[in-house]
Amino acid sequence: KLYPLADVFVNDAFAAAHKAQPSLVGFSEVLPSCAGRVMEAELDALVRIRDSPKKPCIFCLGGRKISDKYEMMEPVLRNNVADKLLTSGVIGLLMLKASGVELGAASESLFRDMHYDKFLPISRKLLDTYGRDKIEFPTDVAIDCGGRKEMDVSSLPEDAPIMDVGKRTSDRYSAVIRGAGTVFFSGPPGVFENEPFSAGTKQMLNAIVESGSFSVVGGGHSMAALRKYDFLDKVSYVSTGGGALVRYLSGEELPAVAALK
Protein backbone atom coordinates (compact mmCIF):
# COMPACT_ATOMS: atom_id res chain seq x y z
CA LYS A 1 0.00 0.00 0.00
CA LEU A 2 2.82 2.42 0.73
CA TYR A 3 5.49 1.81 -1.87
CA PRO A 4 3.52 3.13 -4.92
CA LEU A 5 3.47 6.51 -3.18
CA ALA A 6 7.28 6.80 -3.22
CA ASP A 7 9.95 7.10 -5.91
CA VAL A 8 13.00 6.23 -3.78
CA PHE A 9 13.63 4.62 -0.40
CA VAL A 10 16.45 6.18 1.67
CA ASN A 11 17.44 4.33 4.85
CA ASP A 12 19.29 6.60 7.26
CA ALA A 13 18.53 4.61 10.43
CA PHE A 14 21.82 2.88 11.19
CA ALA A 15 20.88 2.52 14.87
CA ALA A 16 18.00 0.22 13.81
CA ALA A 17 19.86 -1.59 11.03
CA HIS A 18 20.15 -4.81 13.08
CA LYS A 19 16.37 -5.24 13.03
CA ALA A 20 14.65 -7.06 10.16
CA GLN A 21 11.42 -5.05 10.31
CA PRO A 22 9.32 -4.44 7.17
CA SER A 23 9.88 -0.68 7.26
CA LEU A 24 13.64 -1.30 7.26
CA VAL A 25 14.02 -4.20 4.81
CA GLY A 26 10.78 -4.32 2.81
CA PHE A 27 11.00 -1.17 0.71
CA SER A 28 14.37 -2.20 -0.72
CA GLU A 29 12.60 -5.14 -2.39
CA VAL A 30 10.25 -2.89 -4.36
CA LEU A 31 11.88 0.56 -4.72
CA PRO A 32 15.19 2.02 -5.86
CA SER A 33 17.06 2.29 -2.55
CA CYS A 34 20.14 3.87 -1.02
CA ALA A 35 21.77 4.65 2.30
CA GLY A 36 21.38 8.10 3.81
CA ARG A 37 24.36 10.20 4.85
CA VAL A 38 24.35 9.06 8.48
CA MET A 39 24.17 5.38 7.47
CA GLU A 40 26.97 5.97 4.96
CA ALA A 41 29.20 7.69 7.52
CA GLU A 42 28.57 4.99 10.14
CA LEU A 43 29.46 2.18 7.75
CA ASP A 44 32.54 3.99 6.44
CA ALA A 45 33.79 4.44 10.01
CA LEU A 46 32.99 0.92 11.18
CA VAL A 47 34.47 -0.73 8.10
CA ARG A 48 37.75 0.98 9.02
CA ILE A 49 37.60 -0.68 12.44
CA ARG A 50 36.22 -4.11 11.61
CA ASP A 51 37.71 -4.88 8.19
CA SER A 52 40.92 -2.88 7.86
CA PRO A 53 41.96 -1.30 11.18
CA LYS A 54 45.29 0.45 11.34
CA LYS A 55 47.23 -1.52 13.93
CA PRO A 56 47.42 -1.74 16.83
CA CYS A 57 43.65 -1.57 17.30
CA ILE A 58 42.63 -0.89 20.91
CA PHE A 59 39.11 -1.31 22.31
CA CYS A 60 38.40 0.70 25.49
CA LEU A 61 35.32 -0.80 27.13
CA GLY A 62 33.83 0.66 30.31
CA GLY A 63 30.63 2.15 31.65
CA ARG A 64 27.74 0.47 33.40
CA LYS A 65 25.76 -0.86 30.44
CA ILE A 66 27.65 -4.00 29.57
CA SER A 67 25.44 -6.64 27.87
CA ASP A 68 26.18 -5.47 24.33
CA LYS A 69 29.89 -5.17 25.07
CA TYR A 70 30.08 -8.75 26.29
CA GLU A 71 28.52 -9.85 22.98
CA MET A 72 31.34 -8.05 21.16
CA MET A 73 34.43 -8.94 23.20
CA GLU A 74 35.00 -12.53 22.14
CA PRO A 75 34.36 -12.01 18.39
CA VAL A 76 36.65 -8.96 18.08
CA LEU A 77 39.46 -10.88 19.81
CA ARG A 78 38.87 -14.10 17.89
CA ASN A 79 38.70 -12.29 14.55
CA ASN A 80 41.83 -10.23 15.35
CA VAL A 81 39.92 -6.97 15.04
CA ALA A 82 41.10 -5.83 18.47
CA ASP A 83 44.72 -6.31 19.51
CA LYS A 84 43.94 -5.39 23.10
CA LEU A 85 40.93 -4.68 25.32
CA LEU A 86 41.35 -2.05 28.02
CA THR A 87 38.54 -2.76 30.48
CA SER A 88 37.21 -0.40 33.12
CA GLY A 89 33.88 0.51 34.71
CA VAL A 90 31.74 -2.52 35.52
CA ILE A 91 33.60 -4.69 32.97
CA GLY A 92 36.90 -3.91 34.69
CA LEU A 93 35.40 -4.87 38.05
CA LEU A 94 34.05 -8.12 36.63
CA MET A 95 37.47 -8.95 35.20
CA LEU A 96 39.06 -8.22 38.57
CA LYS A 97 36.54 -10.48 40.29
CA ALA A 98 37.05 -13.18 37.64
CA SER A 99 40.81 -13.03 38.27
CA GLY A 100 40.25 -13.80 41.96
CA VAL A 101 40.14 -10.31 43.53
CA GLU A 102 37.42 -9.79 46.16
CA LEU A 103 35.97 -6.33 45.59
CA GLY A 104 33.88 -5.55 48.67
CA ALA A 105 30.26 -5.05 49.73
CA ALA A 106 29.23 -2.17 47.44
CA SER A 107 30.50 -3.84 44.25
CA GLU A 108 29.13 -7.24 45.19
CA SER A 109 25.74 -5.64 45.88
CA LEU A 110 25.84 -3.93 42.45
CA PHE A 111 26.54 -7.26 40.74
CA ARG A 112 23.55 -8.87 42.48
CA ASP A 113 21.13 -5.97 41.98
CA MET A 114 21.96 -5.56 38.27
CA HIS A 115 22.22 -9.33 37.64
CA TYR A 116 25.82 -8.95 36.52
CA ASP A 117 26.89 -12.21 38.22
CA LYS A 118 26.03 -14.05 35.00
CA PHE A 119 28.96 -12.32 33.28
CA LEU A 120 31.55 -13.74 35.70
CA PRO A 121 31.86 -17.16 33.98
CA ILE A 122 32.17 -15.39 30.61
CA SER A 123 34.87 -13.12 32.06
CA ARG A 124 36.82 -16.11 33.39
CA LYS A 125 36.61 -17.87 30.03
CA LEU A 126 37.82 -14.75 28.18
CA LEU A 127 40.77 -14.36 30.56
CA ASP A 128 41.63 -18.08 30.29
CA THR A 129 41.45 -17.97 26.48
CA TYR A 130 43.13 -14.65 25.70
CA GLY A 131 45.18 -13.79 28.80
CA ARG A 132 46.29 -10.55 30.43
CA ASP A 133 48.27 -9.35 27.43
CA LYS A 134 45.04 -9.17 25.38
CA ILE A 135 42.63 -8.16 28.17
CA GLU A 136 43.83 -5.57 30.67
CA PHE A 137 41.96 -4.59 33.83
CA PRO A 138 42.64 -2.04 36.57
CA THR A 139 45.59 -2.41 38.94
CA ASP A 140 44.39 0.45 41.15
CA VAL A 141 41.00 2.04 41.75
CA ALA A 142 39.43 5.13 43.29
CA ILE A 143 36.76 4.62 45.96
CA ASP A 144 34.22 7.05 47.41
CA CYS A 145 34.71 7.48 51.12
CA GLY A 146 33.43 11.02 51.40
CA GLY A 147 35.89 11.98 48.66
CA ARG A 148 38.32 10.31 46.27
CA LYS A 149 40.71 7.76 47.75
CA GLU A 150 42.97 5.68 45.52
CA MET A 151 44.13 2.20 46.41
CA ASP A 152 45.93 -0.73 44.85
CA VAL A 153 43.65 -3.66 44.02
CA SER A 154 45.77 -5.76 46.40
CA SER A 155 44.19 -3.67 49.20
CA LEU A 156 40.68 -4.78 48.24
CA PRO A 157 38.05 -5.76 49.39
CA GLU A 158 36.68 -2.38 50.34
CA ASP A 159 33.09 -1.73 51.40
CA ALA A 160 32.95 1.74 49.80
CA PRO A 161 31.88 1.93 46.14
CA ILE A 162 34.56 1.85 43.44
CA MET A 163 33.98 4.94 41.29
CA ASP A 164 36.95 5.26 38.93
CA VAL A 165 40.21 3.70 37.81
CA GLY A 166 43.28 4.84 39.74
CA LYS A 167 46.11 7.01 38.43
CA ARG A 168 48.48 4.13 37.64
CA THR A 169 45.78 2.39 35.59
CA SER A 170 44.80 5.52 33.66
CA ASP A 171 48.50 6.27 33.01
CA ARG A 172 49.08 2.76 31.67
CA TYR A 173 45.90 2.76 29.55
CA SER A 174 46.72 6.21 28.18
CA ALA A 175 50.20 5.05 27.14
CA VAL A 176 48.67 2.12 25.23
CA ILE A 177 46.15 4.45 23.57
CA ARG A 178 48.85 6.91 22.47
CA GLY A 179 50.60 4.10 20.60
CA ALA A 180 47.44 2.95 18.83
CA GLY A 181 46.58 3.20 15.15
CA THR A 182 42.86 2.68 15.78
CA VAL A 183 40.84 3.22 18.97
CA PHE A 184 37.24 2.25 19.74
CA PHE A 185 35.94 3.77 22.99
CA SER A 186 32.60 2.80 24.52
CA GLY A 187 31.74 3.53 28.14
CA PRO A 188 33.61 5.87 30.50
CA PRO A 189 36.01 4.28 33.04
CA GLY A 190 34.55 6.22 35.98
CA VAL A 191 31.54 8.15 37.24
CA PHE A 192 32.75 11.27 35.42
CA GLU A 193 29.57 13.22 36.25
CA ASN A 194 30.91 13.32 39.82
CA GLU A 195 33.95 15.60 39.50
CA PRO A 196 36.27 13.80 41.99
CA PHE A 197 35.84 10.64 39.87
CA SER A 198 36.25 12.17 36.41
CA ALA A 199 40.04 11.87 36.19
CA GLY A 200 40.22 8.47 34.44
CA THR A 201 37.65 9.41 31.80
CA LYS A 202 39.24 12.76 31.03
CA GLN A 203 42.77 11.34 30.84
CA MET A 204 41.83 8.46 28.51
CA LEU A 205 39.79 10.66 26.17
CA ASN A 206 42.63 13.17 26.09
CA ALA A 207 45.02 10.35 25.16
CA ILE A 208 42.74 9.38 22.26
CA VAL A 209 42.76 12.96 20.97
CA GLU A 210 46.55 13.22 21.33
CA SER A 211 47.20 9.83 19.71
CA GLY A 212 46.24 10.97 16.22
CA SER A 213 44.68 7.52 15.73
CA PHE A 214 41.49 6.80 13.81
CA SER A 215 39.05 6.97 16.73
CA VAL A 216 35.40 5.97 17.03
CA VAL A 217 33.41 6.70 20.19
CA GLY A 218 30.06 5.02 20.83
CA GLY A 219 27.33 5.30 23.44
CA GLY A 220 25.34 8.07 25.08
CA HIS A 221 27.48 8.37 28.22
CA SER A 222 30.66 8.47 26.14
CA MET A 223 29.17 11.23 23.99
CA ALA A 224 28.25 13.16 27.14
CA ALA A 225 31.85 12.88 28.34
CA LEU A 226 33.14 14.15 24.98
CA ARG A 227 30.85 17.15 25.30
CA LYS A 228 31.89 17.82 28.90
CA TYR A 229 35.59 17.97 27.99
CA ASP A 230 35.08 19.69 24.61
CA PHE A 231 36.43 16.70 22.67
CA LEU A 232 33.34 16.10 20.51
CA ASP A 233 34.93 17.45 17.32
CA LYS A 234 38.39 16.09 18.14
CA VAL A 235 37.71 12.38 17.59
CA SER A 236 37.32 10.86 14.13
CA TYR A 237 33.72 9.67 14.47
CA VAL A 238 30.95 9.51 17.08
CA SER A 239 28.60 6.59 16.43
CA THR A 240 24.83 6.74 16.85
CA GLY A 241 24.53 2.97 16.91
CA GLY A 242 23.99 0.80 19.95
CA GLY A 243 22.96 -2.77 19.18
CA ALA A 244 23.66 -2.26 15.48
CA LEU A 245 27.20 -1.09 16.19
CA VAL A 246 27.92 -4.08 18.45
CA ARG A 247 26.56 -6.60 15.98
CA TYR A 248 28.47 -5.07 13.08
CA LEU A 249 31.77 -5.09 14.97
CA SER A 250 31.02 -8.69 16.04
CA GLY A 251 31.05 -9.68 12.38
CA GLU A 252 27.30 -10.12 11.91
CA GLU A 253 25.51 -8.88 8.83
CA LEU A 254 22.89 -6.21 9.53
CA PRO A 255 19.54 -7.01 7.84
CA ALA A 256 18.85 -3.41 6.76
CA VAL A 257 22.32 -3.05 5.24
CA ALA A 258 22.01 -6.43 3.52
CA ALA A 259 18.64 -5.31 2.07
CA LEU A 260 20.26 -2.19 0.58
CA LYS A 261 23.02 -4.28 -0.98
N, C-alpha and C positions, 0 to 999 in steps of 0.2 A: 504493500500500500504506500510506502514512503518513497521507495527509490525512484519511481517515475517523476517525482517532484524535483529531483536533483540532477545536476549535470556532472558533478564531481564529488567524490568523497575524500575529505582530508582528515586524517587521524592525527591529532596533536596531543593525545592523552597517553604519554609514555607511562605515567604512574599507574595506569590501569591495563597496560599492555599484556600482563600475565593472565588476564581473565578472558575466557573464550565466550564472551557474551555476544548476542546477535548484533547489538549496536556497534560492537568493536570489530567483529570479524565478518558479519553478514554482507555489509555494503560492498566490500571488496570483491565479492563474488559477482556483483551485478552492475557495478559502476566503475568508470575510470577512477583510480585511487592513488593517493600519494601520502607521504608523511608530511606533517606540519613542521615548522621551524624548531619547535621545542623537541619534538620526537627526533628530528634529524640531529640536533646538537647533542642530545642524550646518547644516541647510538654512536655518533662519532667519538664522543668522550669515552664511552664504555668499551668500545672496540679497542681503543688504545690501551686500556687496562687489561682486558681479558685476552685479546688475540695477539697483540704485539707490544707488550709493555717494555719500556726502556728499563733495563736492569741496573741495580737491584730494585725490585718492586716490593714495597713495604705496605702492609695493611695495618692501620692503627684502629683497633676495635675497643670501644669503651661504652660509657653510658649505662642506662638502666634497662632499656628495652633490648632484649638480647635474643629472642627466639629466632628472628630472621638471621642474625649474625651467626648463630650456631648452625643454621642450614648451610651457610656459605663457607665456613672455615675449612671443613675437610675437603670439599671439591677444589678450592683455590690452592690448597697445599698439594693435593694429589695431582692436579693438572699443571703444577709448576707455574701458576699465575703469580702467586705470592711467594717471595723468597723468605719472608719473615713476617710473623704476626707479633705486633706489640700490643699486649692486652692490658686493659686498665678497667676502671669502673667495676661493675658487677662481674664482668667476664674475668678480669684480673683477680678478683677475690675468689671466684670459683676455681681458677687455675691454682691459686695458692692453696685452697682447701684440698683440691685434688692431689697436690704434691705432698700433702701431709701436714700442713700448717693449720693449727687451730686458731680461728679468727677472734672468737669472743661472742658475748651474748647478743649484741646489737646486730651483727652480721648474720649470725645463725638465725635470729628471729626474722630478719629480712628474707633469707632463703626460704624459710617455712611459709611466711605470709604470702610471698609472691610465687610460691611453688617452683622455686629455682633448684630445689634438691635434685630434680630429674636430670639436670644438666651435669651433675657431678660425674656419673659414669661416663658420659660423653667426653668430659674434660680429661678424665684419666686415660681414656683410650687415645685421645689426640696426643697427650703428652707421651704415652708409651710408644705411639707410632712415629711421631715426628721429632720428639725431643726438645730440649731447652734451646738448642741453637736455632730452631725454626719457630718456636713459640716462647716468647719472653713474657714474664709477669713481674709485678713489682717486687723490689727487694727492700723498700721502705715505704711507709704510708704516713698520712697525716690524719690524726683523729680529732674529734671535737670534744674537748673537755672544758667548755667555757671559752674556747679559743683554739687556735691551731697548735697542735703538738705533734712533732714528727718522731717516728720510732722505726727501728729496724724490724723486719718481720720476725726476726728471731726473738723479739720481745713480746710477741703476741702469744696467747690471746689477750684481748683488751675489751672490756665491756662497753666502752664508749664507741660510737659509730665511726667507721672509717669513711672519710669524706674526700680524700684526694690521694694521689701518689705523692711520695716524698721527693725531696730535692735530688737525691742520688738517682732515683728511677727516672725522673723527668730529664736529668742531665744525660743519662745513658740513652734514653729513647730519642732525645733531640739529636744526639751525635749520630745515631743510626739514620734518622730522617735526613740529616744534612748530607749524608752520603748516598741518598737514594736517587734513582732515575725517575721512578714513578711512586707516588704516594696516594693511597686511598684512606680517607679518614672518616670514620662514622662512630659518633658517640664520644662525648668529652670524658677525659680521665677523672674529673672531679666535679663536685657540686659548685660549678663556677659562678652560679647566681649568688652564692654566699661568698663575699669578697675574700675572707681568709682562706678559702679553699679553691681559689681560682688560679693559683700559680701553675699547676701542672698543665691545665688547658691552655693558658696563655703561652707558656713556654713552648709547648709542642706545636701549636698553630704558628707561632713565630718561626720555629725551625722549618716548617713546611714552606713558608713564604721565602725564607732566606735560602732554602736549598736550590731554588731554581728548577725543581723537578716538575714533571707533569703531574698536577695534583687535582684530585677529585674529592669533594667533600659531600657527604650525604647525610640526610636526617634533619629533622626540625630543630633539635637541641644544638646540633653542630652548627646549623645556619645561624641560630641565635648567638652562639659564641663568636662566630665570624663577625656578626654585626657589632657585638659589644666591643670587640677589639679593633674594629675598623679594618678587617682583613677581607671583607666580602669580595672586593674587586682585585684582590691580590693572589687569589688561587686560580688555577686554570679553569675549573668548572665546578658549579654547585648543582648537584643532582636533585630533581624533584621526586625521583622514584623511591619507593619503599620496597614493597614486595617484588615489584618488577625489577628493580636494580639488583636485589639479592639473587633472584632467579637467573638473571642474565649473567651475572658474574659467576654463578655456580655452573654455568655451561648449558643451562636449559634454553630451549627455544621458546620465545614468547609468542603466544597464539596471534595476537594482533599484528605483530611484526611479520610473522610467517604469512598471514593473510595478505599483507601489502606486497610481499615478495611474489 
